[in-house]
C-alpha cells in the first residue's frame, strides 16, 4: 500500500503524520523552536516516502490579474516579471489560470499568490533538504479548498473553516474559482462560533471594499463545522438580508474522505490533509530545488519497476524458449525416425525395379519425336485468339460458320516449319450495314483479309459478295436475300520457325 508523509505548517507549529492505504499510522507535533526543529530532523531519518507540506499562514497574498494569452518562453518571461513585481522577496509563489476570456483578445484571468514570509517555512525546508526528504510540493489550505464548494450553486461563496493551531480561515470563491483568502488567529478565550460571528461582518465589508462582491449581490456563506457548533451558530448568526448561510457537517465530509477516526469538534485540519491526498493540485509553491529528491525518488521507483518488468519478461521468455526447444527436439526426433523409414522403403522399391539400360541416341530420338508431336497438336488458343481479336476490330462482320482441319498438302511459305501439317480454318459469314454498297463492302473485306495476313495466316478468299474477277459474274448473288453480303475465307496457319 502507498505510504506518504503529510506535514501541516501553522505559524508556530508543524504537525506530521504518516498515512498508509488512506489510514493514519503515526502522528507527531513539533514546535517552532530549536528543540522542536531538532526533533523534526530526527523524525525525518526514517521518513523516506513522498512528503506533502500543507501551509495555513496569515502571510499568504492573492492578486488577480488579466494578462495576454501567451505560450512557451514568452509566457514564462511574463509570469516571472509579475513575480518580480509582486513578490520579489519570496521564492514561494505561483500563478494559477482561472479562465480564458471569451471576448476581445481572449486574455487569461490569472491568480498570482505567494507565501510572503519565507522565514516561517525555510527552516523546516532546510531540514528536509539535509535529510534528502522526497518533498512532492508545498500547498496552502485555500489552494485545496475548491473541492469543498464545487457542489454549491452560488457564484459568490465564502467558505469558513477553523484549524486548531492556525485560526479561522475565510476563503472567497467567485464562479467556483478562488479569489482571496484571510486567516484570523483565534485566541483561547474566543470560541469558534463567537469568532465566526465576529469576523463574518468584517469579511463582508472587506469584499465590498475590494469590489469582489457586486452591489446588491447576496453573499452565500458555507461554514465547515461540527454538528454541536452548527446548532450554536444557527442561534447566534444575525438574520442579514445580504448573507445566506449553509452548513457542511465535518463528520459527513470525514466519512466521504474515509478518515479513520472520529472528529469531535470543528477542527478541519484532518479534512484538509486528507483532501490534499485525494485531490492534489497541479501547481504549488515549491521550486525545483525543493522537489529535487522527490523527482529522484520517482526516477528510482520507475527504474525499479522497469527492472522488475524486464526481469519478469526475461523469465517468461526463457521459459518459453526452454519449452519450445524441448518441443522442437521431440519433433526433430520424430522426423528423423520418419525419414529413415521412408529412405528404407524407397531403397526397397528401387531394388525391386527391373534392370533397364536405354542408349543416349534413343533417348534423344524420343525427345525429338515428343517435341514434334507437341508441334503437330498446337494449342487451339494460339490459333484462334488472333482471329477472335481481329473479328472484334471488324464489328460489321457476322460470322456464320467456322471449320477447322489439318492438311499436309498445303504449300509451305517462308518462315514456317515445313514438316508440320498446316492448320486450315474456313470462315463463312456476311457483312452487315452496307445496304448493297459493294464497293465499301469489298474494301472492308480487304482490310479484314490484310489484318489476318499480318497475324501470320495465309488468307484466300473463297467467295465475296461481288465477284469482280475476269471470270466472275455480276449476277452471282441476285437470288440472295436483300442486303445480305455473303463471303468465305480460307486461312492456313503453320508454326513459325
C-alpha positions as CSV (number, residue, x, y, z in Angstrom):
1,X,0.0,0.0,0.0
2,X,1.2,3.5,-0.8
3,X,2.8,5.3,2.2
4,X,3.0,9.1,2.4
5,X,4.1,11.7,5.0
6,X,1.8,14.7,5.4
7,X,3.0,17.9,7.1
8,X,0.7,20.7,8.3
9,X,2.5,24.0,9.0
10,X,1.0,26.8,11.0
11,X,2.7,29.9,12.4
12,X,4.3,28.2,15.4
13,X,3.8,24.5,15.0
14,X,4.4,21.7,12.5
15,X,2.1,18.7,12.6
16,X,3.4,15.4,10.9
17,X,1.5,12.2,10.2
18,X,2.3,9.1,8.3
19,X,-0.5,7.6,6.2
20,X,-0.7,4.2,4.6
21,X,-3.6,3.0,2.5
22,X,-5.6,6.1,3.5
23,X,-5.2,5.4,7.2
24,X,-3.2,7.3,9.8
25,X,-0.3,5.3,11.0
26,X,1.7,7.8,13.1
27,X,1.2,11.4,14.3
28,X,3.6,13.9,15.8
29,X,3.7,17.7,16.6
30,X,6.8,19.9,16.5
31,X,7.0,23.4,18.0
32,X,8.8,26.2,16.1
33,X,11.8,26.2,18.5
34,X,15.3,24.9,18.2
35,X,14.3,21.7,20.2
36,X,11.3,21.2,18.0
37,X,13.3,21.5,14.8
38,X,15.9,19.1,16.2
39,X,13.2,16.6,17.0
40,X,11.8,17.0,13.5
41,X,15.3,16.3,12.0
42,X,15.5,13.1,14.0
43,X,11.9,12.2,12.9
44,X,12.9,12.5,9.2
45,X,15.6,9.9,9.5
46,X,13.1,7.2,8.8
47,X,10.7,9.2,6.6
48,X,11.8,8.1,3.1
49,X,8.5,8.3,1.4
50,X,6.7,11.0,-0.7
51,X,6.1,14.1,1.5
52,X,3.4,16.8,1.1
53,X,3.7,20.1,3.0
54,X,0.4,21.9,3.7
55,X,0.6,25.5,5.0
56,X,-2.0,27.6,6.8
57,X,-0.4,31.0,7.3
58,X,-1.6,34.6,7.6
59,X,1.2,35.7,5.3
60,X,-0.3,34.5,2.1
61,X,-1.2,37.0,-0.6
62,X,-3.5,36.8,-3.6
63,X,-3.6,39.1,-6.6
64,X,-6.0,38.8,-9.6
65,X,-4.5,40.0,-12.9
66,X,-5.6,39.8,-16.6
67,X,-2.6,39.1,-18.8
68,X,-2.1,38.4,-22.5
69,X,-2.5,34.8,-23.6
70,X,1.0,33.6,-24.4
71,X,2.8,30.2,-24.5
72,X,6.3,28.8,-24.2
73,X,9.2,31.1,-23.3
74,X,7.1,34.3,-23.7
75,X,4.6,33.1,-21.1
76,X,7.4,32.1,-18.7
77,X,9.0,35.5,-19.0
78,X,5.7,37.3,-18.5
79,X,5.0,35.3,-15.3
80,X,8.5,35.9,-14.0
81,X,8.1,39.7,-14.5
82,X,4.8,39.6,-12.5
83,X,6.6,37.6,-9.7
84,X,9.4,40.1,-9.6
85,X,6.8,42.9,-9.5
86,X,4.6,41.5,-6.8
87,X,6.7,39.0,-4.8
88,X,10.3,39.9,-5.1
89,X,11.1,39.0,-1.5
90,X,9.9,35.4,-1.6
91,X,10.6,32.3,-3.7
92,X,7.3,30.7,-2.7
93,X,5.0,32.0,-5.4
94,X,2.7,30.5,-8.1
95,X,0.4,31.6,-10.9
96,X,-3.0,29.8,-11.5
97,X,-5.0,30.1,-14.6
98,X,-8.6,30.8,-13.6
99,X,-10.1,31.1,-17.1
100,X,-9.5,32.4,-20.6
101,X,-11.7,35.3,-21.6
102,X,-14.2,34.7,-24.4
103,X,-14.3,38.2,-25.9
104,X,-11.7,40.6,-27.3
105,X,-8.1,39.3,-27.3
106,X,-9.2,36.3,-25.2
107,X,-6.7,37.2,-22.4
108,X,-6.0,35.0,-19.4
109,X,-7.5,35.6,-16.0
110,X,-4.7,34.7,-13.6
111,X,-4.5,34.4,-9.8
112,X,-1.0,35.2,-8.5
113,X,-0.3,34.1,-4.9
114,X,2.7,33.8,-2.6
115,X,3.7,32.9,0.9
116,X,5.2,36.3,1.7
117,X,7.1,35.4,4.9
118,X,9.8,32.8,3.8
119,X,11.3,32.7,7.3
120,X,8.3,30.7,8.5
121,X,9.0,27.9,6.0
122,X,12.7,28.0,5.2
123,X,14.0,26.4,8.5
124,X,11.8,23.4,8.0
125,X,12.7,23.1,4.3
126,X,16.4,23.2,5.1
127,X,16.0,20.3,7.5
128,X,14.1,18.3,4.8
129,X,16.9,19.1,2.2
130,X,19.6,17.9,4.6
131,X,17.7,14.7,5.2
132,X,17.0,14.3,1.5
133,X,13.3,14.1,2.1
134,X,11.3,13.5,-1.1
135,X,9.1,16.6,-0.9
136,X,6.4,16.5,-3.6
137,X,5.2,20.0,-3.2
138,X,4.2,23.0,-0.9
139,X,0.5,23.7,-0.8
140,X,-1.9,26.0,1.1
141,X,-5.3,25.5,2.6
142,X,-7.1,28.0,0.3
143,X,-5.5,26.2,-2.7
144,X,-7.1,22.8,-1.8
145,X,-10.5,24.2,-0.7
146,X,-12.2,24.3,-4.1
147,X,-13.5,20.6,-4.0
148,X,-15.4,21.5,-0.8
149,X,-17.6,24.1,-2.6
150,X,-17.9,22.6,-6.1
151,X,-21.4,21.3,-5.4
152,X,-22.7,24.7,-4.2
153,X,-24.8,26.6,-6.8
154,X,-23.7,30.1,-5.8
155,X,-21.3,32.1,-7.9
156,X,-20.3,34.2,-4.8
157,X,-19.4,31.9,-2.0
158,X,-17.4,32.4,1.3
159,X,-16.1,29.2,2.8
160,X,-15.3,29.4,6.6
161,X,-13.2,26.7,8.4
162,X,-11.3,26.5,11.6
163,X,-7.9,24.9,12.2
164,X,-6.9,24.4,15.9
165,X,-3.4,25.8,15.7
166,X,-3.9,28.3,12.8
167,X,-7.2,30.1,13.3
168,X,-10.3,31.0,11.4
169,X,-9.9,30.7,7.6
170,X,-12.2,32.6,5.3
171,X,-11.9,31.8,1.5
172,X,-13.9,33.6,-1.1
173,X,-14.8,32.0,-4.4
174,X,-16.3,33.7,-7.5
175,X,-17.7,31.3,-10.1
176,X,-16.2,28.5,-8.0
177,X,-12.7,30.0,-8.6
178,X,-10.5,31.1,-5.7
179,X,-10.2,34.9,-5.4
180,X,-8.9,35.7,-2.0
181,X,-8.5,34.2,1.5
182,X,-8.0,35.5,5.0
183,X,-6.7,33.9,8.2
184,X,-7.6,35.3,11.6
185,X,-6.0,33.8,14.7
186,X,-8.5,32.6,17.3
187,X,-7.3,33.1,20.9
188,X,-8.1,30.6,23.7
189,X,-10.7,32.8,25.3
190,X,-12.7,33.1,22.0
191,X,-14.8,30.1,20.9
192,X,-15.2,29.0,17.3
193,X,-18.8,30.2,16.9
194,X,-18.0,33.5,18.5
195,X,-15.1,34.1,16.1
196,X,-17.3,33.3,13.1
197,X,-20.0,35.8,14.2
198,X,-17.3,38.4,14.9
199,X,-15.3,38.1,11.7
200,X,-18.1,37.4,9.2
201,X,-19.3,41.0,9.1
202,X,-15.7,42.3,8.7
203,X,-15.1,39.9,5.8
204,X,-18.3,41.0,4.1
205,X,-17.2,44.7,4.3
206,X,-13.7,43.7,3.1
207,X,-15.1,42.0,0.0
208,X,-17.3,45.0,-0.7
209,X,-14.3,47.4,-0.4
210,X,-12.3,45.4,-2.9
211,X,-15.3,45.3,-5.3
212,X,-15.1,41.5,-5.3
213,X,-18.9,41.3,-4.4
214,X,-21.2,43.1,-6.9
215,X,-23.5,45.6,-5.5
216,X,-26.8,44.1,-4.3
217,X,-25.4,40.6,-4.6
218,X,-26.2,38.2,-1.7
219,X,-23.1,36.5,-0.2
220,X,-23.5,32.8,0.3
221,X,-21.6,31.5,3.4
222,X,-20.7,27.9,3.8
223,X,-19.4,27.0,7.3
224,X,-17.5,23.8,7.8
225,X,-18.2,22.8,11.4
226,X,-19.3,20.1,13.8
227,X,-23.0,19.5,14.5
228,X,-22.6,20.9,18.0
229,X,-21.2,24.2,16.7
230,X,-23.8,24.3,13.9
231,X,-26.6,24.4,16.5
232,X,-24.9,27.3,18.3
233,X,-24.2,29.2,15.1
234,X,-27.8,28.9,13.9
235,X,-28.8,30.8,17.1
236,X,-26.1,33.4,17.0
237,X,-25.7,34.3,13.4
238,X,-27.6,37.5,12.5
239,X,-30.5,37.5,10.1
240,X,-28.9,39.5,7.4
241,X,-30.6,40.0,4.0
242,X,-27.1,40.4,2.4
243,X,-25.9,36.9,3.5
244,X,-27.2,33.3,3.3
245,X,-25.8,30.5,5.4
246,X,-25.1,26.9,4.6
247,X,-23.5,24.4,6.9
248,X,-21.2,21.5,5.9
249,X,-21.1,18.7,8.5
250,X,-17.5,17.9,9.2
251,X,-18.3,14.3,10.2
252,X,-20.1,13.7,6.9
253,X,-17.1,15.1,5.0
254,X,-14.8,12.9,7.1
255,X,-16.9,9.8,6.1
256,X,-16.7,10.8,2.4
257,X,-12.9,11.1,2.7
258,X,-12.7,7.8,4.7
259,X,-10.9,9.4,7.7
260,X,-10.4,6.6,10.1
261,X,-11.1,8.3,13.4
262,X,-14.0,10.3,14.8
263,X,-14.0,14.1,14.5
264,X,-15.2,15.5,17.8
265,X,-15.1,19.3,17.1
266,X,-14.9,21.7,14.2
267,X,-11.1,21.4,13.7
268,X,-10.8,20.9,9.9
269,X,-7.1,20.1,9.8
270,X,-7.6,16.4,9.0
271,X,-10.2,17.3,6.4
272,X,-7.7,19.4,4.5
273,X,-4.8,16.9,4.9
274,X,-7.0,14.1,3.5
275,X,-8.3,16.5,0.8
276,X,-4.6,17.1,-0.2
277,X,-4.0,13.3,-0.7
278,X,-7.3,12.8,-2.5
279,X,-7.2,15.9,-4.8
280,X,-3.6,17.1,-5.0
281,X,-3.4,20.4,-7.1
282,X,-1.2,20.6,-10.2
283,X,0.6,23.8,-9.1
284,X,2.3,24.6,-5.8
285,X,4.8,26.9,-4.1
286,X,7.8,24.6,-4.2
287,X,10.8,25.2,-6.5
288,X,12.8,22.6,-8.4
289,X,15.4,22.7,-5.7
290,X,12.8,21.8,-3.0
291,X,11.4,18.9,-5.0
292,X,14.7,17.5,-6.3
293,X,14.7,14.4,-4.1
294,X,11.1,13.6,-4.9
295,X,12.0,13.6,-8.6
296,X,14.9,11.3,-7.8
297,X,12.6,9.1,-5.8
298,X,10.2,8.9,-8.7
299,X,13.0,8.1,-11.1
300,X,14.3,5.4,-8.8
301,X,10.8,3.9,-8.4
302,X,10.4,4.0,-12.2
303,X,13.7,2.2,-12.7
304,X,12.8,-0.4,-10.1
305,X,9.5,-1.1,-11.8
306,X,11.2,-1.2,-15.2
307,X,13.8,-3.6,-13.9
308,X,11.1,-5.8,-12.4
309,X,9.1,-5.9,-15.6
310,X,12.2,-6.6,-17.6
311,X,13.2,-9.4,-15.3
312,X,9.7,-10.9,-15.3
313,X,9.6,-10.7,-19.1
314,X,13.1,-12.3,-19.3
315,X,11.9,-15.2,-17.1
316,X,8.8,-15.7,-19.3
317,X,10.9,-15.6,-22.4
318,X,13.5,-18.0,-21.2
319,X,10.8,-20.4,-20.0
320,X,9.1,-20.2,-23.4
321,X,12.3,-20.8,-25.2
322,X,13.1,-23.8,-23.0
323,X,9.8,-25.4,-23.6
324,X,9.9,-24.7,-27.3
325,X,13.4,-26.2,-27.5
326,X,12.1,-29.4,-25.9
327,X,9.1,-29.5,-28.3
328,X,11.5,-28.9,-31.2
329,X,13.8,-31.7,-30.0
330,X,10.9,-34.1,-29.8
331,X,9.6,-33.1,-33.2
332,X,13.1,-33.5,-34.7
333,X,13.5,-36.9,-33.3
334,X,10.1,-37.9,-34.8
335,X,11.1,-36.5,-38.2
336,X,14.4,-38.4,-38.1
337,X,12.6,-41.7,-37.5
338,X,10.2,-41.0,-40.3
339,X,13.0,-40.0,-42.7
340,X,14.9,-43.2,-42.0
341,X,11.7,-45.3,-42.6
342,X,10.9,-43.5,-45.9
343,X,14.5,-43.9,-47.1
344,X,14.4,-47.6,-46.3
345,X,11.1,-48.1,-48.1
346,X,12.4,-46.1,-51.2
347,X,15.5,-48.3,-51.3
348,X,13.4,-51.4,-51.2
349,X,11.2,-50.1,-54.0
350,X,14.2,-49.2,-56.1
351,X,15.7,-52.6,-55.7
352,X,12.5,-54.2,-57.0
353,X,12.7,-52.3,-60.3
354,X,13.8,-54.3,-63.4
355,X,17.3,-53.6,-64.7
356,X,16.9,-51.5,-67.9
357,X,19.5,-49.6,-69.9
358,X,18.5,-47.1,-72.7
359,X,21.1,-45.8,-75.1
360,X,21.6,-42.0,-75.3
361,X,20.7,-41.9,-79.0
362,X,17.3,-43.5,-78.4
363,X,16.6,-41.0,-75.6
364,X,17.4,-38.1,-78.0
365,X,15.2,-39.5,-80.7
366,X,12.4,-39.9,-78.2
367,X,12.7,-36.3,-77.1
368,X,12.7,-35.1,-80.7
369,X,9.6,-37.1,-81.5
370,X,7.8,-35.8,-78.4
371,X,8.7,-32.2,-79.4
372,X,7.4,-32.7,-82.9
373,X,4.2,-34.3,-81.6
374,X,3.7,-31.2,-79.5
375,X,4.0,-29.1,-82.7
376,X,1.5,-31.4,-84.5
377,X,-1.2,-30.6,-82.0
378,X,-0.8,-26.9,-81.2
379,X,-3.0,-25.2,-78.6
380,X,-6.2,-24.0,-80.2
381,X,-6.0,-20.8,-78.2
382,X,-2.8,-19.9,-80.1
383,X,-4.6,-20.3,-83.5
384,X,-8.0,-18.9,-82.7
385,X,-7.2,-16.0,-80.4
386,X,-5.8,-13.7,-83.2
387,X,-8.9,-14.5,-85.3
388,X,-11.2,-13.5,-82.4
389,X,-9.2,-10.3,-81.8
390,X,-9.4,-9.4,-85.5
391,X,-13.2,-10.1,-85.6
392,X,-13.6,-7.7,-82.6
393,X,-12.0,-5.0,-84.6
394,X,-14.4,-5.5,-87.5
395,X,-17.9,-5.4,-85.9
396,X,-19.8,-5.4,-89.3
397,X,-18.7,-8.9,-90.0
398,X,-21.2,-11.6,-88.7
399,X,-19.5,-15.0,-88.5
400,X,-21.9,-17.8,-89.5
401,X,-19.6,-20.8,-89.7
402,X,-16.0,-21.8,-88.7
403,X,-14.5,-25.1,-89.7
404,X,-11.0,-26.5,-88.9
405,X,-8.9,-29.3,-90.3
406,X,-5.2,-30.3,-90.7
407,X,-3.6,-30.9,-94.1
408,X,-0.1,-31.8,-95.1
409,X,-0.8,-30.9,-98.8
410,X,-0.8,-27.2,-98.4
411,X,2.2,-25.4,-99.9
412,X,4.8,-24.2,-97.4
413,X,5.5,-20.4,-97.2
414,X,8.6,-18.8,-95.9
415,X,9.4,-18.6,-92.1
416,X,7.2,-21.6,-91.3
417,X,8.0,-25.2,-90.4
418,X,7.8,-27.4,-93.5
419,X,7.5,-30.8,-91.7
420,X,4.4,-29.8,-89.8
421,X,0.8,-30.2,-91.2
422,X,-1.0,-26.9,-91.9
423,X,-4.0,-25.9,-89.8
424,X,-6.8,-24.9,-92.2
425,X,-9.6,-22.7,-90.9
426,X,-12.6,-21.8,-93.1
427,X,-14.6,-18.7,-92.2
428,X,-18.1,-18.1,-93.6
429,X,-20.1,-15.1,-92.8
430,X,-21.9,-12.0,-94.1
431,X,-21.5,-8.2,-93.9
432,X,-24.0,-6.1,-92.0
433,X,-24.9,-2.4,-92.6
434,X,-23.7,-1.8,-96.2
435,X,-27.1,-1.9,-98.0
436,X,-25.7,-3.4,-101.2
437,X,-22.8,-0.9,-101.2
438,X,-20.5,-3.5,-102.8
439,X,-17.5,-1.1,-103.2
440,X,-17.5,-0.3,-99.4
441,X,-18.1,-4.0,-98.5
442,X,-15.2,-5.2,-100.7
443,X,-12.9,-2.6,-99.2
444,X,-14.0,-3.6,-95.7
445,X,-13.2,-7.3,-96.5
446,X,-9.9,-6.4,-98.0
447,X,-8.8,-4.7,-94.8
448,X,-10.1,-7.7,-92.8
449,X,-8.1,-10.1,-95.1
450,X,-5.0,-7.9,-94.8
451,X,-5.1,-7.8,-91.0
452,X,-5.4,-11.6,-90.8
453,X,-2.4,-11.9,-93.1
454,X,-0.3,-9.6,-90.7
455,X,-1.2,-12.0,-87.9
456,X,0.5,-15.0,-89.5
457,X,-2.3,-16.5,-91.7
458,X,-2.2,-17.2,-95.4
459,X,-5.7,-15.9,-96.4
460,X,-7.5,-16.9,-99.6
461,X,-10.9,-15.5,-100.4
462,X,-13.2,-18.4,-101.5
463,X,-16.3,-16.2,-102.1
464,X,-17.1,-12.5,-102.0
465,X,-20.4,-10.5,-102.1
466,X,-19.4,-9.5,-105.7
467,X,-17.0,-11.4,-107.9
468,X,-15.0,-8.7,-109.8
469,X,-12.5,-11.2,-111.3
470,X,-12.3,-11.5,-115.1
471,X,-14.2,-14.8,-115.0
472,X,-16.8,-13.7,-112.4
473,X,-20.5,-12.9,-113.0
474,X,-22.3,-9.8,-111.8
475,X,-25.4,-11.9,-111.3
476,X,-23.9,-14.4,-108.9
477,X,-25.9,-13.2,-105.9
478,X,-29.1,-12.0,-107.4
479,X,-31.1,-14.7,-105.7
480,X,-29.6,-13.9,-102.2
481,X,-31.6,-12.2,-99.6
482,X,-31.9,-8.5,-99.8
483,X,-28.9,-6.7,-98.1
484,X,-27.1,-10.0,-97.4
485,X,-23.4,-9.8,-98.5
486,X,-22.0,-13.3,-98.1
487,X,-18.3,-14.2,-98.1
488,X,-16.0,-17.1,-97.2
489,X,-12.2,-17.1,-96.5
490,X,-9.7,-19.9,-96.2
491,X,-7.0,-19.4,-93.5
492,X,-3.8,-21.5,-93.5
493,X,-1.5,-21.5,-90.4
494,X,1.8,-23.2,-89.6
495,X,4.1,-22.7,-86.7
496,X,6.8,-20.1,-87.4
497,X,10.4,-21.0,-87.5
